[in-house]
Amino acid sequence: MAQDARGKQTRGDILQTAARLFSIHGYFHTSTSDIIGAVSVSKGAFYHHFKSKEDLAMAIMGQLRSDYQQLVIEPVNSAGPGERPREMLRRIVALNESGQWCNCLLLVRLAGEMAQQEGDLSERIREIVNWLLDFWEEIISDAQKAGAVSERFDARRLAELIFSTLAGAISYRELDEEVGRLSEIAEYLQAMITA
């Protein structure tokens, strides 16, 4: 394998492993040594790709946003206005139930940890949460105009309710899978907002 390809593979392995560890244990309870050990790379290799654990976490947040854009937002945007909220719920449930997607849990866990923190990482997480809330608000508002979602609720408050409900279910699911049944929760949300 060429040097460049090996370097990209190592960087990708570090990003993927750290995202998984952060989603399980959180940012503050995952050390750089934990990540290095899980990836089986040297400290030198880690620091060749990332200046610090925070630098790594910032790169993970960039990848997380890109993943949401590619796997959730772009496909949802291709649906009709009246179908977008349903498609958004369907995609979130499918990704979380796939066993291959830790981005929702990662975002929920880090948002909770960083809520009272200052700095670039906490600001980046707030930015991503607000970006997702803005998208929810947009698709809800469009669905309301199309007559597919009830207009008795303010689109922003409804976006916050849906986002918070899903975040709570994803978080509780780690404690007890019976509590966080995403597909059932998504069905209730859909029924609640339908015009």
FIBANU-853495 format. One record per residue (C-alpha): residue in three letters; y, z negated, x negated. Coordinates in nm, 3 decimals, m for minus. Last residue first. Layout:
residues N
["ALA"; [Y; Z; X]]
...
end
This chain:
residues 195
["ALA"; [1.735; m0.951; 5.269]]
["THR"; [1.489; m1.059; 5.002]]
["ILE"; [1.614; m1.348; 4.788]]
["MET"; [1.369; m1.616; 4.900]]
["ALA"; [1.069; m1.383; 4.922]]
["GLN"; [1.126; m1.265; 4.564]]
["LEU"; [1.165; m1.620; 4.439]]
["TYR"; [0.849; m1.725; 4.619]]
["GLU"; [0.655; m1.433; 4.472]]
["ALA"; [0.791; m1.511; 4.125]]
["ILE"; [0.673; m1.872; 4.159]]
["GLU"; [0.328; m1.750; 4.256]]
["SER"; [0.309; m1.515; 3.956]]
["LEU"; [0.450; m1.777; 3.723]]
["ARG"; [0.199; m2.049; 3.790]]
["GLY"; [0.381; m2.322; 3.597]]
["VAL"; [0.247; m2.640; 3.756]]
["GLU"; [m0.122; m2.550; 3.740]]
["GLU"; [m0.086; m2.448; 3.375]]
["ASP"; [0.005; m2.806; 3.287]]
["LEU"; [0.221; m2.912; 2.994]]
["GLU"; [0.291; m2.571; 2.842]]
["ARG"; [0.333; m2.433; 3.194]]
["TYR"; [0.615; m2.679; 3.241]]
["SER"; [0.831; m2.478; 2.996]]
["ILE"; [0.756; m2.142; 3.153]]
["ALA"; [0.810; m2.288; 3.501]]
["GLY"; [1.141; m2.442; 3.397]]
["ALA"; [1.264; m2.119; 3.240]]
["LEU"; [1.154; m1.923; 3.550]]
["THR"; [1.340; m2.159; 3.781]]
["SER"; [1.647; m2.161; 3.556]]
["PHE"; [1.663; m1.780; 3.543]]
["ILE"; [1.614; m1.746; 3.918]]
["LEU"; [1.874; m2.011; 4.001]]
["GLU"; [2.123; m1.879; 3.745]]
["ALA"; [2.090; m1.524; 3.880]]
["LEU"; [2.133; m1.658; 4.235]]
["ARG"; [2.446; m1.841; 4.127]]
["ARG"; [2.580; m1.522; 3.968]]
["ALA"; [2.497; m1.304; 4.272]]
["ASP"; [2.661; m1.543; 4.521]]
["PHE"; [2.411; m1.607; 4.798]]
["ARG"; [2.429; m1.497; 5.164]]
["GLU"; [2.419; m1.136; 5.044]]
["SER"; [2.042; m1.115; 5.078]]
["VAL"; [1.871; m0.876; 4.843]]
["ALA"; [1.747; m0.525; 4.934]]
["GLY"; [2.063; m0.406; 5.112]]
["ALA"; [2.156; m0.157; 4.837]]
["LYS"; [2.477; m0.352; 4.769]]
["GLN"; [2.268; m0.669; 4.739]]
["ALA"; [2.031; m0.491; 4.500]]
["ASP"; [2.327; m0.391; 4.281]]
["SER"; [2.453; m0.751; 4.282]]
["ILE"; [2.106; m0.878; 4.194]]
["ILE"; [2.071; m0.623; 3.914]]
["GLU"; [2.409; m0.717; 3.767]]
["GLU"; [2.360; m1.092; 3.800]]
["TRP"; [2.021; m1.072; 3.628]]
["PHE"; [2.179; m0.870; 3.346]]
["ASP"; [2.461; m1.120; 3.308]]
["LEU"; [2.207; m1.404; 3.299]]
["LEU"; [2.015; m1.222; 3.024]]
["TRP"; [2.333; m1.173; 2.818]]
["ASN"; [2.429; m1.537; 2.884]]
["VAL"; [2.094; m1.657; 2.748]]
["ILE"; [2.129; m1.425; 2.448]]
["GLU"; [2.482; m1.545; 2.369]]
["ARG"; [2.382; m1.910; 2.406]]
["ILE"; [2.098; m1.851; 2.158]]
["ARG"; [2.336; m1.685; 1.912]]
["GLU"; [2.583; m1.973; 1.943]]
["SER"; [2.308; m2.227; 1.874]]
["LEU"; [2.205; m2.029; 1.567]]
["ASP"; [2.557; m1.978; 1.434]]
["GLY"; [2.661; m2.340; 1.448]]
["GLU"; [2.694; m2.640; 1.673]]
["GLN"; [2.412; m2.833; 1.833]]
["GLN"; [2.399; m3.006; 2.171]]
["ALA"; [2.200; m2.738; 2.354]]
["MET"; [2.016; m2.629; 2.039]]
["GLU"; [1.686; m2.797; 2.117]]
["GLY"; [1.682; m2.695; 2.482]]
["ALA"; [1.788; m2.338; 2.404]]
["LEU"; [1.523; m2.331; 2.129]]
["ARG"; [1.244; m2.423; 2.370]]
["VAL"; [1.357; m2.187; 2.647]]
["LEU"; [1.410; m1.895; 2.408]]
["LEU"; [1.073; m1.947; 2.240]]
["LEU"; [0.897; m1.988; 2.576]]
["CYS"; [1.046; m1.659; 2.694]]
["ASN"; [0.977; m1.482; 2.364]]
["CYS"; [0.613; m1.590; 2.326]]
["TRP"; [0.459; m1.264; 2.441]]
["GLN"; [0.099; m1.178; 2.345]]
["GLY"; [m0.085; m1.405; 2.590]]
["SER"; [m0.038; m1.139; 2.856]]
["GLU"; [0.067; m1.395; 3.121]]
["ASN"; [0.419; m1.418; 2.984]]
["LEU"; [0.458; m1.041; 2.963]]
["ALA"; [0.320; m0.984; 3.312]]
["VAL"; [0.536; m1.256; 3.470]]
["ILE"; [0.856; m1.133; 3.304]]
["ARG"; [0.774; m0.771; 3.396]]
["ARG"; [0.704; m0.850; 3.762]]
["LEU"; [1.019; m1.062; 3.796]]
["MET"; [1.232; m0.783; 3.649]]
["GLU"; [1.057; m0.525; 3.870]]
["ARG"; [1.132; m0.734; 4.182]]
["PRO"; [1.497; m0.774; 4.076]]
["ARG"; [1.522; m0.400; 3.999]]
["GLU"; [1.369; m0.261; 4.319]]
["GLY"; [1.682; m0.224; 4.534]]
["PRO"; [1.876; m0.063; 4.251]]
["GLY"; [1.603; 0.195; 4.180]]
["ALA"; [1.385; 0.143; 3.875]]
["SER"; [1.475; 0.292; 3.533]]
["ASN"; [1.695; m0.007; 3.457]]
["VAL"; [1.391; m0.235; 3.479]]
["PRO"; [1.215; m0.030; 3.207]]
["GLU"; [1.520; m0.059; 2.978]]
["ILE"; [1.570; m0.430; 3.047]]
["VAL"; [1.219; m0.563; 2.997]]
["LEU"; [1.023; m0.420; 2.705]]
["GLN"; [1.297; m0.252; 2.500]]
["GLN"; [1.594; m0.478; 2.567]]
["TYR"; [1.386; m0.796; 2.575]]
["ASP"; [1.220; m0.696; 2.247]]
["SER"; [1.558; m0.619; 2.086]]
["ARG"; [1.692; m0.957; 2.196]]
["LEU"; [1.387; m1.131; 2.053]]
["GLN"; [1.416; m0.935; 1.727]]
["GLY"; [1.775; m1.049; 1.682]]
["MET"; [1.675; m1.405; 1.773]]
["ILE"; [1.398; m1.388; 1.512]]
["ALA"; [1.650; m1.273; 1.251]]
["MET"; [1.870; m1.572; 1.339]]
["ALA"; [1.566; m1.801; 1.309]]
["LEU"; [1.491; m1.661; 0.962]]
["ASP"; [1.850; m1.721; 0.849]]
["GLU"; [1.821; m2.073; 0.991]]
["LYS"; [1.502; m2.132; 0.792]]
["SER"; [1.686; m2.022; 0.481]]
["LYS"; [1.784; m1.724; 0.266]]
["PHE"; [1.516; m1.500; 0.421]]
["HIS"; [1.319; m1.206; 0.278]]
["HIS"; [1.299; m1.297; m0.092]]
["TYR"; [1.301; m1.661; 0.013]]
["PHE"; [0.966; m1.621; 0.187]]
["ALA"; [0.816; m1.422; m0.100]]
["GLY"; [0.933; m1.682; m0.352]]
["LYS"; [0.791; m1.963; m0.143]]
["SER"; [0.458; m1.782; m0.165]]
["VAL"; [0.287; m1.627; 0.133]]
["SER"; [m0.005; m1.747; 0.340]]
["VAL"; [0.161; m1.678; 0.678]]
["ALA"; [0.067; m2.019; 0.820]]
["GLY"; [0.138; m2.195; 0.490]]
["ILE"; [0.481; m2.035; 0.446]]
["ILE"; [0.568; m2.117; 0.808]]
["ASP"; [0.464; m2.481; 0.782]]
["SER"; [0.644; m2.507; 0.446]]
["THR"; [0.964; m2.380; 0.609]]
["SER"; [0.928; m2.665; 0.850]]
["THR"; [0.861; m2.651; 1.221]]
["HIS"; [0.960; m2.965; 1.413]]
["PHE"; [1.331; m2.881; 1.419]]
["TYR"; [1.282; m2.528; 1.546]]
["GLY"; [1.036; m2.606; 1.820]]
["HIS"; [0.666; m2.683; 1.802]]
["ILE"; [0.506; m2.408; 2.013]]
["SER"; [0.784; m2.149; 2.043]]
["PHE"; [0.901; m2.222; 1.687]]
["LEU"; [0.545; m2.170; 1.559]]
["ARG"; [0.508; m1.837; 1.744]]
["ALA"; [0.848; m1.713; 1.628]]
["ALA"; [0.765; m1.826; 1.272]]
["THR"; [0.440; m1.630; 1.275]]
["GLN"; [0.601; m1.311; 1.404]]
["LEU"; [0.899; m1.323; 1.170]]
["ILE"; [0.688; m1.411; 0.864]]
["ASP"; [0.436; m1.137; 0.943]]
["GLY"; [0.716; m0.884; 0.989]]
["ARG"; [0.872; m0.977; 0.655]]
["THR"; [0.534; m0.949; 0.483]]
["GLN"; [0.464; m0.611; 0.645]]
["LYS"; [0.809; m0.481; 0.547]]
["GLY"; [0.751; m0.594; 0.188]]
["ARG"; [0.405; m0.433; 0.180]]
["ALA"; [0.551; m0.107; 0.311]]
["ASP"; [0.824; m0.112; 0.046]]
["GLN"; [0.578; m0.190; m0.238]]
["ALA"; [0.341; 0.089; m0.137]]
["MET"; [0.000; 0.000; 0.000]]
end
